[in-house]
Amino acid sequence: MIKRVFWMSIGVAIGVIAVRRVSEAKASLSQAGINRAVDSAAGVVQGFAEALREGMGQREGELRAALGLDTPENITETLRSMRR
């Protein structure tokens, strides 16, 4: 008798856990859940892109300084060529 009660309680516990997990999965697949996931992913991608741009700018400055391209004449010429 005790074994039956034990296994019944284990089964009920597993059932409750399964229902909660299914409810959570269902909520995450709703429109609001998908929107949250996409918003979070977009924020991560945007942060990565900003960090990448900043790093590229720093590295370009280092390279330009190392090659001596940061003279006023070269900067003016570079800006003119970018506008064309």
PyMOL Python script that loads the backbone (N, CA, C, O; Angstrom):
from pymol import cmd

cmd.read_pdbstr("""\
ATOM      1  N   MET A   1       0.811  -1.190   0.000  1.00  0.00           N
ATOM      2  CA  MET A   1       0.000   0.000   0.000  1.00  0.00           C
ATOM      3  C   MET A   1       0.862   1.265   0.000  1.00  0.00           C
ATOM      4  O   MET A   1       0.553   2.226  -0.704  1.00  0.00           O
ATOM      5  N   ILE A   2       1.933   1.264   0.782  1.00  0.00           N
ATOM      6  CA  ILE A   2       2.813   2.418   0.865  1.00  0.00           C
ATOM      7  C   ILE A   2       3.518   2.639  -0.480  1.00  0.00           C
ATOM      8  O   ILE A   2       3.709   3.774  -0.917  1.00  0.00           O
ATOM      9  N   LYS A   3       3.897   1.532  -1.124  1.00  0.00           N
ATOM     10  CA  LYS A   3       4.542   1.662  -2.431  1.00  0.00           C
ATOM     11  C   LYS A   3       3.614   2.319  -3.437  1.00  0.00           C
ATOM     12  O   LYS A   3       4.049   3.161  -4.223  1.00  0.00           O
ATOM     13  N   ARG A   4       2.360   1.951  -3.423  1.00  0.00           N
ATOM     14  CA  ARG A   4       1.388   2.538  -4.355  1.00  0.00           C
ATOM     15  C   ARG A   4       1.232   4.035  -4.111  1.00  0.00           C
ATOM     16  O   ARG A   4       1.199   4.815  -5.063  1.00  0.00           O
ATOM     17  N   VAL A   5       1.137   4.440  -2.859  1.00  0.00           N
ATOM     18  CA  VAL A   5       1.010   5.867  -2.533  1.00  0.00           C
ATOM     19  C   VAL A   5       2.267   6.614  -2.963  1.00  0.00           C
ATOM     20  O   VAL A   5       2.188   7.719  -3.500  1.00  0.00           O
ATOM     21  N   PHE A   6       3.421   6.008  -2.726  1.00  0.00           N
ATOM     22  CA  PHE A   6       4.691   6.629  -3.124  1.00  0.00           C
ATOM     23  C   PHE A   6       4.737   6.842  -4.631  1.00  0.00           C
ATOM     24  O   PHE A   6       5.033   7.943  -5.095  1.00  0.00           O
ATOM     25  N   TRP A   7       4.446   5.797  -5.393  1.00  0.00           N
ATOM     26  CA  TRP A   7       4.507   5.918  -6.845  1.00  0.00           C
ATOM     27  C   TRP A   7       3.403   6.827  -7.390  1.00  0.00           C
ATOM     28  O   TRP A   7       3.603   7.508  -8.396  1.00  0.00           O
ATOM     29  N   MET A   8       2.270   6.840  -6.750  1.00  0.00           N
ATOM     30  CA  MET A   8       1.192   7.748  -7.159  1.00  0.00           C
ATOM     31  C   MET A   8       1.638   9.199  -6.952  1.00  0.00           C
ATOM     32  O   MET A   8       1.413  10.048  -7.814  1.00  0.00           O
ATOM     33  N   SER A   9       2.262   9.477  -5.823  1.00  0.00           N
ATOM     34  CA  SER A   9       2.717  10.856  -5.562  1.00  0.00           C
ATOM     35  C   SER A   9       3.833  11.250  -6.531  1.00  0.00           C
ATOM     36  O   SER A   9       3.895  12.403  -6.959  1.00  0.00           O
ATOM     37  N   ILE A  10       4.705  10.321  -6.878  1.00  0.00           N
ATOM     38  CA  ILE A  10       5.745  10.593  -7.876  1.00  0.00           C
ATOM     39  C   ILE A  10       5.095  10.910  -9.225  1.00  0.00           C
ATOM     40  O   ILE A  10       5.508  11.852  -9.902  1.00  0.00           O
ATOM     41  N   GLY A  11       4.109  10.154  -9.611  1.00  0.00           N
ATOM     42  CA  GLY A  11       3.404  10.391 -10.871  1.00  0.00           C
ATOM     43  C   GLY A  11       2.707  11.734 -10.893  1.00  0.00           C
ATOM     44  O   GLY A  11       2.751  12.441 -11.899  1.00  0.00           O
ATOM     45  N   VAL A  12       2.057  12.095  -9.784  1.00  0.00           N
ATOM     46  CA  VAL A  12       1.387  13.401  -9.699  1.00  0.00           C
ATOM     47  C   VAL A  12       2.414  14.521  -9.812  1.00  0.00           C
ATOM     48  O   VAL A  12       2.186  15.501 -10.522  1.00  0.00           O
ATOM     49  N   ALA A  13       3.539  14.386  -9.122  1.00  0.00           N
ATOM     50  CA  ALA A  13       4.591  15.413  -9.172  1.00  0.00           C
ATOM     51  C   ALA A  13       5.125  15.576 -10.589  1.00  0.00           C
ATOM     52  O   ALA A  13       5.301  16.697 -11.065  1.00  0.00           O
ATOM     53  N   ILE A  14       5.380  14.475 -11.253  1.00  0.00           N
ATOM     54  CA  ILE A  14       5.862  14.530 -12.638  1.00  0.00           C
ATOM     55  C   ILE A  14       4.806  15.174 -13.537  1.00  0.00           C
ATOM     56  O   ILE A  14       5.144  15.959 -14.423  1.00  0.00           O
ATOM     57  N   GLY A  15       3.557  14.856 -13.320  1.00  0.00           N
ATOM     58  CA  GLY A  15       2.473  15.457 -14.101  1.00  0.00           C
ATOM     59  C   GLY A  15       2.391  16.965 -13.898  1.00  0.00           C
ATOM     60  O   GLY A  15       2.221  17.715 -14.859  1.00  0.00           O
ATOM     61  N   VAL A  16       2.512  17.407 -12.660  1.00  0.00           N
ATOM     62  CA  VAL A  16       2.464  18.852 -12.369  1.00  0.00           C
ATOM     63  C   VAL A  16       3.640  19.568 -13.034  1.00  0.00           C
ATOM     64  O   VAL A  16       3.472  20.629 -13.634  1.00  0.00           O
ATOM     65  N   ILE A  17       4.827  18.978 -12.922  1.00  0.00           N
ATOM     66  CA  ILE A  17       6.012  19.577 -13.546  1.00  0.00           C
ATOM     67  C   ILE A  17       5.848  19.640 -15.058  1.00  0.00           C
ATOM     68  O   ILE A  17       6.195  20.644 -15.679  1.00  0.00           O
ATOM     69  N   ALA A  18       5.323  18.578 -15.649  1.00  0.00           N
ATOM     70  CA  ALA A  18       5.126  18.553 -17.097  1.00  0.00           C
ATOM     71  C   ALA A  18       4.118  19.608 -17.533  1.00  0.00           C
ATOM     72  O   ALA A  18       4.335  20.283 -18.539  1.00  0.00           O
ATOM     73  N   VAL A  19       3.026  19.763 -16.800  1.00  0.00           N
ATOM     74  CA  VAL A  19       2.013  20.763 -17.152  1.00  0.00           C
ATOM     75  C   VAL A  19       2.601  22.168 -17.059  1.00  0.00           C
ATOM     76  O   VAL A  19       2.329  23.007 -17.918  1.00  0.00           O
ATOM     77  N   ARG A  20       3.401  22.434 -16.031  1.00  0.00           N
ATOM     78  CA  ARG A  20       4.026  23.758 -15.896  1.00  0.00           C
ATOM     79  C   ARG A  20       4.987  24.030 -17.049  1.00  0.00           C
ATOM     80  O   ARG A  20       4.996  25.127 -17.609  1.00  0.00           O
ATOM     81  N   ARG A  21       5.783  23.045 -17.398  1.00  0.00           N
ATOM     82  CA  ARG A  21       6.734  23.238 -18.503  1.00  0.00           C
ATOM     83  C   ARG A  21       6.015  23.476 -19.826  1.00  0.00           C
ATOM     84  O   ARG A  21       6.431  24.318 -20.622  1.00  0.00           O
ATOM     85  N   VAL A  22       4.943  22.737 -20.057  1.00  0.00           N
ATOM     86  CA  VAL A  22       4.177  22.921 -21.289  1.00  0.00           C
ATOM     87  C   VAL A  22       3.538  24.304 -21.303  1.00  0.00           C
ATOM     88  O   VAL A  22       3.506  24.958 -22.345  1.00  0.00           O
ATOM     89  N   SER A  23       3.034  24.754 -20.166  1.00  0.00           N
ATOM     90  CA  SER A  23       2.431  26.093 -20.088  1.00  0.00           C
ATOM     91  C   SER A  23       3.470  27.172 -20.346  1.00  0.00           C
ATOM     92  O   SER A  23       3.186  28.144 -21.045  1.00  0.00           O
ATOM     93  N   GLU A  24       4.676  27.017 -19.793  1.00  0.00           N
ATOM     94  CA  GLU A  24       5.743  27.974 -20.040  1.00  0.00           C
ATOM     95  C   GLU A  24       6.134  27.996 -21.514  1.00  0.00           C
ATOM     96  O   GLU A  24       6.336  29.066 -22.089  1.00  0.00           O
ATOM     97  N   ALA A  25       6.242  26.819 -22.126  1.00  0.00           N
ATOM     98  CA  ALA A  25       6.593  26.745 -23.540  1.00  0.00           C
ATOM     99  C   ALA A  25       5.507  27.379 -24.398  1.00  0.00           C
ATOM    100  O   ALA A  25       5.799  28.066 -25.376  1.00  0.00           O
ATOM    101  N   LYS A  26       4.262  27.146 -24.028  1.00  0.00           N
ATOM    102  CA  LYS A  26       3.145  27.721 -24.765  1.00  0.00           C
ATOM    103  C   LYS A  26       3.168  29.249 -24.654  1.00  0.00           C
ATOM    104  O   LYS A  26       2.923  29.945 -25.639  1.00  0.00           O
ATOM    105  N   ALA A  27       3.459  29.767 -23.470  1.00  0.00           N
ATOM    106  CA  ALA A  27       3.524  31.211 -23.275  1.00  0.00           C
ATOM    107  C   ALA A  27       4.679  31.820 -24.055  1.00  0.00           C
ATOM    108  O   ALA A  27       4.553  32.919 -24.596  1.00  0.00           O
ATOM    109  N   SER A  28       5.804  31.115 -24.115  1.00  0.00           N
ATOM    110  CA  SER A  28       6.949  31.657 -24.840  1.00  0.00           C
ATOM    111  C   SER A  28       6.730  31.632 -26.347  1.00  0.00           C
ATOM    112  O   SER A  28       7.373  32.384 -27.080  1.00  0.00           O
ATOM    113  N   LEU A  29       5.828  30.775 -26.815  1.00  0.00           N
ATOM    114  CA  LEU A  29       5.528  30.722 -28.243  1.00  0.00           C
ATOM    115  C   LEU A  29       4.389  31.656 -28.641  1.00  0.00           C
ATOM    116  O   LEU A  29       4.024  31.730 -29.814  1.00  0.00           O
ATOM    117  N   SER A  30       3.837  32.358 -27.677  1.00  0.00           N
ATOM    118  CA  SER A  30       2.789  33.313 -28.009  1.00  0.00           C
ATOM    119  C   SER A  30       3.416  34.520 -28.688  1.00  0.00           C
ATOM    120  O   SER A  30       4.640  34.636 -28.753  1.00  0.00           O
ATOM    121  N   GLN A  31       2.583  35.413 -29.191  1.00  0.00           N
ATOM    122  CA  GLN A  31       3.071  36.592 -29.893  1.00  0.00           C
ATOM    123  C   GLN A  31       3.960  37.440 -28.989  1.00  0.00           C
ATOM    124  O   GLN A  31       5.005  37.920 -29.429  1.00  0.00           O
ATOM    125  N   ALA A  32       3.565  37.627 -27.747  1.00  0.00           N
ATOM    126  CA  ALA A  32       4.353  38.439 -26.821  1.00  0.00           C
ATOM    127  C   ALA A  32       5.693  37.768 -26.515  1.00  0.00           C
ATOM    128  O   ALA A  32       6.719  38.444 -26.428  1.00  0.00           O
ATOM    129  N   GLY A  33       5.688  36.462 -26.354  1.00  0.00           N
ATOM    130  CA  GLY A  33       6.933  35.744 -26.092  1.00  0.00           C
ATOM    131  C   GLY A  33       7.900  35.830 -27.259  1.00  0.00           C
ATOM    132  O   GLY A  33       9.103  36.011 -27.067  1.00  0.00           O
ATOM    133  N   ILE A  34       7.377  35.700 -28.456  1.00  0.00           N
ATOM    134  CA  ILE A  34       8.211  35.813 -29.656  1.00  0.00           C
ATOM    135  C   ILE A  34       8.749  37.233 -29.778  1.00  0.00           C
ATOM    136  O   ILE A  34       9.915  37.429 -30.121  1.00  0.00           O
ATOM    137  N   ASN A  35       7.906  38.224 -29.499  1.00  0.00           N
ATOM    138  CA  ASN A  35       8.356  39.616 -29.557  1.00  0.00           C
ATOM    139  C   ASN A  35       9.479  39.876 -28.568  1.00  0.00           C
ATOM    140  O   ASN A  35      10.447  40.563 -28.894  1.00  0.00           O
ATOM    141  N   ARG A  36       9.360  39.331 -27.361  1.00  0.00           N
ATOM    142  CA  ARG A  36      10.423  39.503 -26.367  1.00  0.00           C
ATOM    143  C   ARG A  36      11.717  38.863 -26.851  1.00  0.00           C
ATOM    144  O   ARG A  36      12.789  39.453 -26.714  1.00  0.00           O
ATOM    145  N   ALA A  37      11.626  37.675 -27.409  1.00  0.00           N
ATOM    146  CA  ALA A  37      12.816  36.972 -27.884  1.00  0.00           C
ATOM    147  C   ALA A  37      13.489  37.727 -29.023  1.00  0.00           C
ATOM    148  O   ALA A  37      14.713  37.851 -29.054  1.00  0.00           O
ATOM    149  N   VAL A  38      12.689  38.228 -29.957  1.00  0.00           N
ATOM    150  CA  VAL A  38      13.236  38.979 -31.087  1.00  0.00           C
ATOM    151  C   VAL A  38      13.847  40.287 -30.612  1.00  0.00           C
ATOM    152  O   VAL A  38      14.910  40.685 -31.088  1.00  0.00           O
ATOM    153  N   ASP A  39      13.184  40.959 -29.680  1.00  0.00           N
ATOM    154  CA  ASP A  39      13.703  42.211 -29.142  1.00  0.00           C
ATOM    155  C   ASP A  39      15.025  41.981 -28.435  1.00  0.00           C
ATOM    156  O   ASP A  39      15.957  42.772 -28.584  1.00  0.00           O
ATOM    157  N   SER A  40      15.114  40.925 -27.681  1.00  0.00           N
ATOM    158  CA  SER A  40      16.355  40.595 -26.980  1.00  0.00           C
ATOM    159  C   SER A  40      17.477  40.294 -27.975  1.00  0.00           C
ATOM    160  O   SER A  40      18.601  40.770 -27.812  1.00  0.00           O
ATOM    161  N   ALA A  41      17.172  39.515 -28.991  1.00  0.00           N
ATOM    162  CA  ALA A  41      18.173  39.182 -30.002  1.00  0.00           C
ATOM    163  C   ALA A  41      18.612  40.422 -30.767  1.00  0.00           C
ATOM    164  O   ALA A  41      19.795  40.578 -31.069  1.00  0.00           O
ATOM    165  N   ALA A  42      17.671  41.306 -31.081  1.00  0.00           N
ATOM    166  CA  ALA A  42      18.005  42.542 -31.795  1.00  0.00           C
ATOM    167  C   ALA A  42      18.911  43.422 -30.946  1.00  0.00           C
ATOM    168  O   ALA A  42      19.832  44.047 -31.471  1.00  0.00           O
ATOM    169  N   GLY A  43      18.664  43.479 -29.653  1.00  0.00           N
ATOM    170  CA  GLY A  43      19.516  44.259 -28.763  1.00  0.00           C
ATOM    171  C   GLY A  43      20.931  43.719 -28.709  1.00  0.00           C
ATOM    172  O   GLY A  43      21.897  44.483 -28.691  1.00  0.00           O
ATOM    173  N   VAL A  44      21.052  42.401 -28.685  1.00  0.00           N
ATOM    174  CA  VAL A  44      22.375  41.777 -28.662  1.00  0.00           C
ATOM    175  C   VAL A  44      23.118  42.060 -29.961  1.00  0.00           C
ATOM    176  O   VAL A  44      24.305  42.383 -29.941  1.00  0.00           O
ATOM    177  N   VAL A  45      22.428  41.940 -31.085  1.00  0.00           N
ATOM    178  CA  VAL A  45      23.057  42.190 -32.382  1.00  0.00           C
ATOM    179  C   VAL A  45      23.460  43.662 -32.499  1.00  0.00           C
ATOM    180  O   VAL A  45      24.541  43.971 -33.001  1.00  0.00           O
ATOM    181  N   GLN A  46      22.602  44.561 -32.042  1.00  0.00           N
ATOM    182  CA  GLN A  46      22.913  45.988 -32.101  1.00  0.00           C
ATOM    183  C   GLN A  46      24.137  46.306 -31.235  1.00  0.00           C
ATOM    184  O   GLN A  46      25.010  47.064 -31.657  1.00  0.00           O
ATOM    185  N   GLY A  47      24.204  45.747 -30.054  1.00  0.00           N
ATOM    186  CA  GLY A  47      25.361  45.954 -29.187  1.00  0.00           C
ATOM    187  C   GLY A  47      26.647  45.433 -29.814  1.00  0.00           C
ATOM    188  O   GLY A  47      27.698  46.068 -29.725  1.00  0.00           O
ATOM    189  N   PHE A  48      26.551  44.271 -30.448  1.00  0.00           N
ATOM    190  CA  PHE A  48      27.711  43.702 -31.125  1.00  0.00           C
ATOM    191  C   PHE A  48      28.164  44.595 -32.270  1.00  0.00           C
ATOM    192  O   PHE A  48      29.360  44.830 -32.443  1.00  0.00           O
ATOM    193  N   ALA A  49      27.206  45.096 -33.056  1.00  0.00           N
ATOM    194  CA  ALA A  49      27.544  45.959 -34.192  1.00  0.00           C
ATOM    195  C   ALA A  49      28.208  47.252 -33.711  1.00  0.00           C
ATOM    196  O   ALA A  49      29.170  47.717 -34.322  1.00  0.00           O
ATOM    197  N   GLU A  50      27.705  47.829 -32.633  1.00  0.00           N
ATOM    198  CA  GLU A  50      28.305  49.052 -32.102  1.00  0.00           C
ATOM    199  C   GLU A  50      29.727  48.799 -31.609  1.00  0.00           C
ATOM    200  O   GLU A  50      30.624  49.605 -31.858  1.00  0.00           O
ATOM    201  N   ALA A  51      29.932  47.696 -30.918  1.00  0.00           N
ATOM    202  CA  ALA A  51      31.276  47.356 -30.444  1.00  0.00           C
ATOM    203  C   ALA A  51      32.220  47.113 -31.616  1.00  0.00           C
ATOM    204  O   ALA A  51      33.389  47.497 -31.573  1.00  0.00           O
ATOM    205  N   LEU A  52      31.709  46.477 -32.652  1.00  0.00           N
ATOM    206  CA  LEU A  52      32.510  46.206 -33.843  1.00  0.00           C
ATOM    207  C   LEU A  52      32.905  47.509 -34.527  1.00  0.00           C
ATOM    208  O   LEU A  52      34.065  47.682 -34.902  1.00  0.00           O
ATOM    209  N   ARG A  53      31.947  48.434 -34.695  1.00  0.00           N
ATOM    210  CA  ARG A  53      32.248  49.726 -35.315  1.00  0.00           C
ATOM    211  C   ARG A  53      33.289  50.504 -34.506  1.00  0.00           C
ATOM    212  O   ARG A  53      34.204  51.106 -35.068  1.00  0.00           O
ATOM    213  N   GLU A  54      33.139  50.483 -33.192  1.00  0.00           N
ATOM    214  CA  GLU A  54      34.086  51.192 -32.329  1.00  0.00           C
ATOM    215  C   GLU A  54      35.485  50.601 -32.464  1.00  0.00           C
ATOM    216  O   GLU A  54      36.467  51.336 -32.577  1.00  0.00           O
ATOM    217  N   GLY A  55      35.571  49.294 -32.452  1.00  0.00           N
ATOM    218  CA  GLY A  55      36.862  48.632 -32.613  1.00  0.00           C
ATOM    219  C   GLY A  55      37.482  48.902 -33.973  1.00  0.00           C
ATOM    220  O   GLY A  55      38.693  49.093 -34.082  1.00  0.00           O
ATOM    221  N   MET A  56      36.652  48.918 -35.011  1.00  0.00           N
ATOM    222  CA  MET A  56      37.160  49.212 -36.349  1.00  0.00           C
ATOM    223  C   MET A  56      37.689  50.635 -36.422  1.00  0.00           C
ATOM    224  O   MET A  56      38.729  50.884 -37.032  1.00  0.00           O
ATOM    225  N   GLY A  57      36.978  51.568 -35.804  1.00  0.00           N
ATOM    226  CA  GLY A  57      37.425  52.961 -35.801  1.00  0.00           C
ATOM    227  C   GLY A  57      38.745  53.130 -35.070  1.00  0.00           C
ATOM    228  O   GLY A  57      39.630  53.853 -35.528  1.00  0.00           O
ATOM    229  N   GLN A  58      38.874  52.458 -33.929  1.00  0.00           N
ATOM    230  CA  GLN A  58      40.129  52.530 -33.190  1.00  0.00           C
ATOM    231  C   GLN A  58      41.276  51.935 -33.985  1.00  0.00           C
ATOM    232  O   GLN A  58      42.364  52.506 -34.045  1.00  0.00           O
ATOM    233  N   ARG A  59      41.028  50.794 -34.590  1.00  0.00           N
ATOM    234  CA  ARG A  59      42.087  50.143 -35.367  1.00  0.00           C
ATOM    235  C   ARG A  59      42.454  50.978 -36.584  1.00  0.00           C
ATOM    236  O   ARG A  59      43.630  51.070 -36.934  1.00  0.00           O
ATOM    237  N   GLU A  60      41.471  51.584 -37.231  1.00  0.00           N
ATOM    238  CA  GLU A  60      41.767  52.433 -38.380  1.00  0.00           C
ATOM    239  C   GLU A  60      42.627  53.619 -37.956  1.00  0.00           C
ATOM    240  O   GLU A  60      43.559  54.007 -38.661  1.00  0.00           O
ATOM    241  N   GLY A  61      42.304  54.193 -36.791  1.00  0.00           N
ATOM    242  CA  GLY A  61      43.126  55.295 -36.283  1.00  0.00           C
ATOM    243  C   GLY A  61      44.554  54.866 -36.014  1.00  0.00           C
ATOM    244  O   GLY A  61      45.495  55.597 -36.325  1.00  0.00           O
ATOM    245  N   GLU A  62      44.722  53.680 -35.436  1.00  0.00           N
ATOM    246  CA  GLU A  62      46.064  53.162 -35.186  1.00  0.00           C
ATOM    247  C   GLU A  62      46.833  52.953 -36.487  1.00  0.00           C
ATOM    248  O   GLU A  62      48.010  53.298 -36.587  1.00  0.00           O
ATOM    249  N   LEU A  63      46.159  52.388 -37.475  1.00  0.00           N
ATOM    250  CA  LEU A  63      46.813  52.140 -38.761  1.00  0.00           C
ATOM    251  C   LEU A  63      47.167  53.448 -39.465  1.00  0.00           C
ATOM    252  O   LEU A  63      48.257  53.588 -40.019  1.00  0.00           O
ATOM    253  N   ARG A  64      46.246  54.394 -39.440  1.00  0.00           N
ATOM    254  CA  ARG A  64      46.504  55.682 -40.084  1.00  0.00           C
ATOM    255  C   ARG A  64      47.678  56.390 -39.409  1.00  0.00           C
ATOM    256  O   ARG A  64      48.520  56.980 -40.086  1.00  0.00           O
ATOM    257  N   ALA A  65      47.736  56.332 -38.077  1.00  0.00           N
ATOM    258  CA  ALA A  65      48.850  56.961 -37.359  1.00  0.00           C
ATOM    259  C   ALA A  65      50.167  56.248 -37.674  1.00  0.00           C
ATOM    260  O   ALA A  65      51.199  56.895 -37.851  1.00  0.00           O
ATOM    261  N   ALA A  66      50.127  54.921 -37.743  1.00  0.00           N
ATOM    262  CA  ALA A  66      51.343  54.164 -38.029  1.00  0.00           C
ATOM    263  C   ALA A  66      51.849  54.425 -39.443  1.00  0.00           C
ATOM    264  O   ALA A  66      53.057  54.409 -39.679  1.00  0.00           O
ATOM    265  N   LEU A  67      50.946  54.663 -40.378  1.00  0.00           N
ATOM    266  CA  LEU A  67      51.340  54.905 -41.768  1.00  0.00           C
ATOM    267  C   LEU A  67      51.549  56.388 -42.069  1.00  0.00           C
ATOM    268  O   LEU A  67      51.952  56.743 -43.176  1.00  0.00           O
ATOM    269  N   GLY A  68      51.281  57.245 -41.106  1.00  0.00           N
ATOM    270  CA  GLY A  68      51.469  58.680 -41.301  1.00  0.00           C
ATOM    271  C   GLY A  68      50.415  59.297 -42.195  1.00  0.00           C
ATOM    272  O   GLY A  68      50.695  60.265 -42.902  1.00  0.00           O
ATOM    273  N   LEU A  69      49.228  58.763 -42.177  1.00  0.00           N
ATOM    274  CA  LEU A  69      48.161  59.271 -43.041  1.00  0.00           C
ATOM    275  C   LEU A  69      47.279  60.313 -42.361  1.00  0.00           C
ATOM    276  O   LEU A  69      46.291  60.756 -42.947  1.00  0.00           O
ATOM    277  N   ASP A  70      47.611  60.706 -41.156  1.00  0.00           N
ATOM    278  CA  ASP A  70      46.772  61.650 -40.423  1.00  0.00           C
ATOM    279  C   ASP A  70      47.216  63.098 -40.573  1.00  0.00           C
ATOM    280  O   ASP A  70      46.976  63.915 -39.684  1.00  0.00           O
ATOM    281  N   THR A  71      47.853  63.417 -41.673  1.00  0.00           N
ATOM    282  CA  THR A  71      48.192  64.819 -41.928  1.00  0.00           C
ATOM    283  C   THR A  71      46.946  65.533 -42.423  1.00  0.00           C
ATOM    284  O   THR A  71      46.069  64.889 -43.000  1.00  0.00           O
ATOM    285  N   PRO A  72      46.836  66.837 -42.220  1.00  0.00           N
ATOM    286  CA  PRO A  72      45.627  67.566 -42.647  1.00  0.00           C
ATOM    287  C   PRO A  72      45.322  67.428 -44.138  1.00  0.00           C
ATOM    288  O   PRO A  72      44.158  67.368 -44.533  1.00  0.00           O
ATOM    289  N   GLU A  73      46.354  67.379 -44.951  1.00  0.00           N
ATOM    290  CA  GLU A  73      46.120  67.243 -46.401  1.00  0.00           C
ATOM    291  C   GLU A  73      45.488  65.892 -46.737  1.00  0.00           C
ATOM    292  O   GLU A  73      44.563  65.812 -47.546  1.00  0.00           O
ATOM    293  N   ASN A  74      45.992  64.851 -46.115  1.00  0.00           N
ATOM    294  CA  ASN A  74      45.462  63.506 -46.374  1.00  0.00           C
ATOM    295  C   ASN A  74      44.024  63.373 -45.865  1.00  0.00           C
ATOM    296  O   ASN A  74      43.195  62.730 -46.509  1.00  0.00           O
ATOM    297  N   ILE A  75      43.733  63.970 -44.728  1.00  0.00           N
ATOM    298  CA  ILE A  75      42.378  63.899 -44.186  1.00  0.00           C
ATOM    299  C   ILE A  75      41.406  64.603 -45.125  1.00  0.00           C
ATOM    300  O   ILE A  75      40.324  64.086 -45.404  1.00  0.00           O
ATOM    301  N   THR A  76      41.790  65.786 -45.614  1.00  0.00           N
ATOM    302  CA  THR A  76      40.938  66.536 -46.537  1.00  0.00           C
ATOM    303  C   THR A  76      40.718  65.740 -47.818  1.00  0.00           C
ATOM    304  O   THR A  76      39.593  65.666 -48.313  1.00  0.00           O
ATOM    305  N   GLU A  77      41.769  65.150 -48.354  1.00  0.00           N
ATOM    306  CA  GLU A  77      41.651  64.363 -49.588  1.00  0.00           C
ATOM    307  C   GLU A  77      40.767  63.128 -49.372  1.00  0.00           C
ATOM    308  O   GLU A  77      39.974  62.767 -50.242  1.00  0.00           O
ATOM    309  N   THR A  78      40.907  62.496 -48.229  1.00  0.00           N
ATOM    310  CA  THR A  78      40.084  61.324 -47.923  1.00  0.00           C
ATOM    311  C   THR A  78      38.612  61.705 -47.840  1.00  0.00           C
ATOM    312  O   THR A  78      37.757  60.991 -48.364  1.00  0.00           O
ATOM    313  N   LEU A  79      38.311  62.814 -47.193  1.00  0.00           N
ATOM    314  CA  LEU A  79      36.924  63.269 -47.095  1.00  0.00           C
ATOM    315  C   LEU A  79      36.348  63.610 -48.452  1.00  0.00           C
ATOM    316  O   LEU A  79      35.184  63.313 -48.721  1.00  0.00           O
ATOM    317  N   ARG A  80      37.143  64.228 -49.314  1.00  0.00           N
ATOM    318  CA  ARG A  80      36.671  64.556 -50.662  1.00  0.00           C
ATOM    319  C   ARG A  80      36.369  63.294 -51.464  1.00  0.00           C
ATOM    320  O   ARG A  80      35.360  63.219 -52.165  1.00  0.00           O
ATOM    321  N   SER A  81      37.242  62.316 -51.355  1.00  0.00           N
ATOM    322  CA  SER A  81      37.029  61.088 -52.121  1.00  0.00           C
ATOM    323  C   SER A  81      35.828  60.305 -51.612  1.00  0.00           C
ATOM    324  O   SER A  81      35.190  59.582 -52.378  1.00  0.00           O
ATOM    325  N   MET A  82      35.515  60.439 -50.337  1.00  0.00           N
ATOM    326  CA  MET A  82      34.354  59.739 -49.780  1.00  0.00           C
ATOM    327  C   MET A  82      33.057  60.354 -50.256  1.00  0.00           C
ATOM    328  O   MET A  82      32.051  59.653 -50.363  1.00  0.00           O
ATOM    329  N   ARG A  83      33.050  61.638 -50.544  1.00  0.00           N
ATOM    330  CA  ARG A  83      31.824  62.329 -50.968  1.00  0.00           C
ATOM    331  C   ARG A  83      31.479  62.034 -52.415  1.00  0.00           C
ATOM    332  O   ARG A  83      30.324  62.198 -52.809  1.00  0.00           O
ATOM    333  N   ARG A  84      32.420  61.612 -53.201  1.00  0.00           N
ATOM    334  CA  ARG A  84      32.179  61.365 -54.635  1.00  0.00           C
ATOM    335  C   ARG A  84      31.392  60.147 -54.863  1.00  0.00           C
ATOM    336  O   ARG A  84      31.106  59.803 -56.010  1.00  0.00           O
TER     337      ARG A  84
END
""", "prot")
cmd.dss("prot")
cmd.show_as("cartoon", "prot")
cmd.util.cbc("prot")
cmd.orient("prot")
